[in-house]
Amino acid sequence: MKILVQKFGGTSVRDEEGRSRAISHIQNALEEGYKVVVTVSAMGRKGDPYATDTLLGLVELPASKISNREQDMLMSCGETISSIVFTHELLSEGISATGMTGAAAGFLTNDDFTKAKILRMDTSRLLAELETHDVVVVAGFQGKTESGDTTTIGRGGSDTSAAALGAALKAEYIDIFTDVEGIMTADPRIVESARALHAVTYNEICNLAYQGAKVIHPRAVEIAMHAKVPMRVRSTYSDQPGTLVAASREGEAGNDLPDRLVTGIAHMAGIAQIKVQSKEDPSKLQSEVFKSMAEADISVDFINISPSGVSYTIDSKYTDKAVSILKDIGYDPELREGCAKVSTVGAGITGVPGVTAKIVQTLIERGVQILQSADSHTTIWILVKDEDLIQAVNALHEIFELNVER
C-alpha cells in the first residue's frame, strides 16, 4: 500500500474554494495510486466561527478559570468539526472517505495539556480503515492520554500530527499545504523579491522555522527527519511542486553538496528586551533572574551574560509579568519594548569569515541600530527596533543575493 500524508491548514479549509482546491490535490494523489491520509486544521483564523482562537474567546481566555484539561477539550473541537466537514465534501465528490479524531487515529500523548508530547502511535485502526477507504481524514493537533482525556499538542500541532502519521505509516511523502508556493527566502509579505526555494535540507528548514519562518513547525520537521520521510511544502492554490525537504537538496541519497552560505532571512516581532545589572553579586543575579523566569514559565531568548549583569529577550505579552517578578526579588530591570529579532540562517555560515561583518556594515549603512546580537554555527541573530524590521530584513535579503535563482 502506497501512502501519502497531506496536511491542509486553516486558510486552506476555511471556505468552499479552499476545500475544493484541497480535494483536487487529493484526487491527483489517488490517480497516482496512493492511499491518502489527510490531516486538517481548524477552519480559518480568529473571527471565523470554528477557528481555535474564536473558540477560546467563548470562555474569555486567558482570563478564564477553566483548567488546561478543559481548555484542550474546547480547542480540539475546531479540528474535529473541520475533519467531518472535509469528509462530507469528499464523499459528495464520490471519493471513498472516512473521518477520525486524533485519538482514534492512534495519537497517545502525555498529560501536559495544551502542549502535550506524543508518546507513541498506534495506527492499526487507521490502517484498517485504509483497507476499505481511499482517504482517511484525521483531525490534527489532538490526541489522548492513557486515561482517555483529550489533549492538544501545541501551536503548529497539525503539522506535527501530519509528520507523526507520515513517520508511523512509512509514507512516501508528507505534503504540507499552505497559502504560499513553498518555503521562501524571506516573508513575502515584507520582501517583494522573496522567492520559493526548490529544495532545502531538514537542518536548513529547522533553523528557519525556529527563527520565525511560519510556513512549517520545526517539531514536524524533526519527526520527519528522524524517520527519513521527505516532506513537500506546497500551495493549496497551485499545482506547482513547492519545496522539497529532505536529507539532500538534490533528493538523491549519497549526495554531499556544499551548503549555501545563506538559506534565508527569518524574523520575529513583538519582542521585549530586559537588562538587569548588579554590582554586588553578579553570579547570584544570573542565577536568580533565570530561575525566576523559569518558575513563571516565561521563555527567554537572546541571552547575553556579562560580569555586571544579564540581557535577554521575552515575548512582549509577558513583559508586565516579568518586570513585576524581577522587582519582587529586588532588581530594577531596564526594559526596552517594541523590538524584533532578525535571523540570517544558513548551514554554510559555519567557519566562513566576514559574514557578521557584512551584516553589521549593511545595517549601519541603512541606518538600522543593532540593539543586541548573538550567533551559532548556522545562524546570526540581531535585535532591532520594530520600526526597523522591514528595512533590516530587506537589506539582508538583498546583500546576500537571495532574490537570485541558484
C-alpha positions, -999 to +999 in steps of 0.1 A: +000+000+000+015+034-011+005+060+014+007+098+011+000+121+040-014+155+032-019+183+057-042+213+050-040+244+072-068+266+084-066+290+055-069+260+031-101+247+046-118+279+057-141+281+027-155+260-001-130+274-026-101+263-005-116+229+003-123+224-034-086+230-042-076+207-015-098+180-028-083+184-063-048+176-047-063+145-031-078+134-064-044+138-081-028+116-054-054+090-058-049+089-096-012+083-089-021+052-069-018+064-034-040+059-004-042+093+013-042+102+049-053+139+053-047+160+084-067+191+088-065+222+110-095+241+123-113+262+097-099+297+093-084+322+116-096+343+146-131+356+138-141+326+117-167+307+137-148+274+143-112+287+144-093+279+175-088+315+187-126+321+182-134+291+204-110+303+231-129+336+230-160+318+241-145+314+276-126+347+277-092+331+278-066+339+292-088+354+320-109+322+323-105+300+353-110+267+334-082+242+336-058+233+308-075+200+306-109+217+299-092+241+276-080+212+255-115+198+253-126+231+238-096+237+215-099+202+199-134+209+187-122+231+158-102+203+141-129+177+148-155+199+130-131+205+102-124+168+097-161+160+094-169+189+071-140+179+049-150+142+049-186+152+039-172+171+009-150+142-002-180+119+000-200+144-021-174+141-048-177+104-049-145+097-030-144+069-005-135+086+027-140+085+065-131+108+094-112+101+126-103+120+157-066+122+167-073+097+195-090+072+171-061+076+146-036+065+173-021+095+190-013+087+226+002+116+245+013+126+280-010+148+301+009+181+296-024+197+285-022+225+258+013+214+248+012+176+250+040+154+236+033+123+216+044+092+235+036+066+208+014+060+178-010+031+173-021+033+137-037-002+135-072+011+133-063+038+107-046+011+085-077-010+087-098+020+075-074+024+046-082-012+035-118-001+029-115+036+021-092+056-002-090+086+021-089+089+059-093+124+073-077+129+107-084+158+130-050+174+135-035+190+167-050+164+191-046+131+208-055+114+241-038+104+274-036+069+288-067+077+309-087+089+279-085+127+283-084+148+251-051+167+246-038+192+221-001+192+210+006+229+209+006+255+182+017+241+148+002+208+161-014+199+128+020+199+111+033+177+139+003+154+135+009+150+098+046+143+104+039+117+131+014+100+108+039+100+079+066+085+101+043+059+117+028+048+084+061+049+065+045+073+040+063+081+007+059+118+013+044+142+037+028+171+019+022+203+039-002+225+020-004+262+029-011+296+013+023+302-002+042+285-030+067+268-007+095+277+017+105+313+009+139+331+013+120+356+035+085+366+043+069+376+010+046+400+029+075+423+037+101+413+010+088+416-025+118+398-041+114+368-018+113+336-038+104+300-032+133+275-027+132+244-048+147+222-021+161+226+014+176+201+039+159+192+071+185+212+090+180+243+069+143+244+074+145+236+111+168+266+116+144+289+096+113+276+114+128+281+149+138+316+139+104+327+129+096+313+094+060+302+100+054+280+069+060+248+089+065+239+125+101+227+134+088+198+156+072+184+124+105+187+105+124+169+133+099+140+133+102+136+095+140+139+096+143+112+123+120+089+102+137+099+069+104+107+053+107+135+027+083+165+030+070+188+004+057+223+013+032+233-014+005+259-021-031+247-019-040+271-047-013+260-072-002+228-089+035+237-086+057+211-068+067+235-040+098+230-018+112+195-012+125+190+024+149+160+025+184+150+037+199+162+004+188+192-016+190+171-047+168+145-033+193+117-040+209+095-014+246+099-010+250+135-022+273+157-002+268+191-017+284+223-004+260+242+018+245+275+007+261+304+026+227+318+035+194+300+030+170+327+042+162+356+064+137+349+092+122+373+117+101+376+149+083+407+160+067+416+193+098+411+215+109+430+246+145+433+258+153+432+295+186+442+311+194+436+347+225+449+363+241+443+398+274+455+412+272+434+444+269+397+434+266+391+396+266+353+399+236+355+423+218+378+399+224+355+370+210+325+389+180+344+404+169+361+372+168+330+350+154+308+378+126+333+384+117+334+347+116+296+345+094+293+376+070+317+359+070+297+327+085+326+307+107+315+279+139+336+275+159+341+243+189+361+230+208+357+263+239+377+269+257+373+303+284+397+314+303+402+347+279+430+357+246+416+346+224+399+320+204+409+289+177+387+274+145+389+254+110+377+260+077+377+242+061+411+247+029+396+262+049+386+293+065+420+298+044+431+328+047+398+345+085+396+341+091+431+353+069+425+383+088+393+392+122+409+389+111+439+411+097+415+437+131+398+441+149+431+445+161+441+410+154+472+389+152+459+353+158+482+323+131+475+298+130+482+260+098+473+243+090+473+206+118+450+194+122+424+167+147+396+160+161+392+125+180+360+118+204+352+090+202+314+085+225+292+065+243+260+071+271+274+050+279+302+076+300+278+096+337+287+095+332+314+069+348+347+079+332+380+072+295+371+074+289+391+106+309+420+092+287+421+061+256+420+083+268+448+106+281+470+077+249+466+057+226+476+086+248+505+096+247+518+061+208+516+061+206+534+095+194+504+114+206+503+151+217+469+164+205+465+199+219+431+206+235+402+187+243+365+190+254+337+167+256+300+164+273+279+137+242+282+114+225+314+125+234+350+132+208+369+152+204+406+156+179+426+177+165+458+162+137+482+168+103+472+155+102+501+131+135+490+116+123+454+110+112+457+073+143+477+064+167+452+081+151+421+065+151+436+030+187+448+033+200+414+044+179+396+017+195+419-009+231+418+003+231+380+004+215+380-031+187+357-020+165+371-048+189+354-074+179+320-086+207+295-080 
